[in-house]
Amino acid sequence: MRALIQRVSEASVTVDDKVIGEIGHGLLVLICAMAGDGEAQAQQLAAKISKLRIFKDEAGKMNRSVLDTGGSVLVVSQFTLAADTRSGNRPGFSTAAAPAEGERLYEYFAARLTEIGLKTAKGQFGADMKVRLLNDGPVTVWVDTEQA
């Protein structure tokens, strides 16, 4: 699974002019299940993100996790993280999981974050979403379970 993680002061996702998920301080996680991914990758990614030390401590060093800070997580499906741009100008997405499996793993991943103890909000899988965020730092991190 792949995730692009942004430390945020606030974030929200809107579908059809209605806010369906929003958080204050925490992480915006754009996530994509790749072909061949399963529950093990979703669990691995949830554990990694929950413990990722990208929040400042009292000394100003990135030494605290979203769990340590009491932050929240907004999870948004983003199949375009599977983009293959090696040839031509139009990205290919054949390495992304099939939509039904991608949705299942997206929901499973969000549920694992909640089980870990994080307040978790979500977007809507497959929807045309508008995502707003106030990036804190900015701090943006890429995590791929294939490389973790």
N, C-alpha and C positions, 0 to 999 in steps of 0.2 A: 504494500500500500504506500501511497505517496501523500505527503501533507505539506502544505505551505502554511506556516504558523506565524501569526503577527501578534505581537504584544500590543494591546489596545487599552485606551482609557474608557472607550465605549464602542459598541458595534451593534448593528441591527440588520435584519433581513426582511424585505418587503416582497409580497406577492400580490398582484392585483390591487395595488394601493393600500394593502393592509399589512401592518407589521406583524409577522408571525413568530419572530424570535429576536430577543435583544438581551444584551448584557451590559454591565458597567465594566469596571476594571477586570482584565483577564486576558484571554486568548481568543482570537478568531482563527479557526482551523479550517482551511480549505482542503478537502480530502478526496482522493480518488483511489478506488480499488482497481488493481491491475489484473489482467488475465492470470489465472493460477493462484491468486490470493485466496486465503480462507480465514477462518476464525482465529487461527494462531497469529497471523499477521495483524489482524485487527486488535487483538489483545496486546501484542508486543508494542504496537504503535500507541495505544491508549496509555500503557504503562510508561513508555518513554516520554510522551508529551506531559503527563501529569507530574513527572519528576524533573523535567527539563529546567535547569536553573538559568532563567533569563530575566528574572526580576531583581532589582537592586536591593541590597541589604543596607544596613545603617551606614556603612562605609562607602556606599555608592557603587559597589561591585555587584556584578550579576552572579548572585549566590543563592537566590531563592526561587522556588518553583511556584507554579500557580496554586498548588496545594498549600504551600507555606504561607502565601499571601491571602488566602481565602478568596481568591479570584474565581471567576466563572469562565465557561467556555461556550463559544458559539460555533457550532459545527455546520459547515455548508458543503454540499456535494459539488465537486468540480472536476468533471471527467476530462476537461481540457488539460489537466496536469499530465495526462498520458500523451500529450502531443508529440508526434515524431516529426521533426522539422529537417531531417537530414537531406531530403531531396525535394526539389521544387519549392514552390511558395505557399502551397496549401498544406497545412499540417494534417497528418494522418492520426487516427485514434484507435487503430486496430489492437493496440496493446492494452486498452482499457478492458475491464471486466464487462461481460454482457450486462445490459441494464438491470435485469432481475437480480443477478448476483451482486452487482454493484450496490443496488438499493438495500439488499439484505445485509451486506457487510457495513454499509453506512449506518444503518440502524443498530447493528450489533456493536459497532465502534462507539456510537453515542451512548448506548446502554452501559458499556464497560466504563466509560468516563463517569457516569452517574454512580455506578457501583463502587468506584474508587473513592467517591465522596465529593465529586465536583458538581456544582450547580451547572447544568448543561442545557443550553437552548439549541434549537436546530432550524435549519432552512427547510425547504421542501424539495425532496429528490426529484430531479427532472423538470422542475418548474423554471420559468423565466423569472429569476430573482434579481432584486436590486439590493446590493450590499453596501451599507454605509459603515465607515469606521473612522475612528480617530486613533491613528497609529501612535504608540507611545515609544519614543526613542529617536527615530524609528528602529524597531527591532523586528526583523523578519528572518525566519529560519526554515530551511528545507529539510525534511526528514523522509527517507525512503527505506522501508524495511528490508529491501534487497541489499542495501548498503550499510545497515545498522549493525 
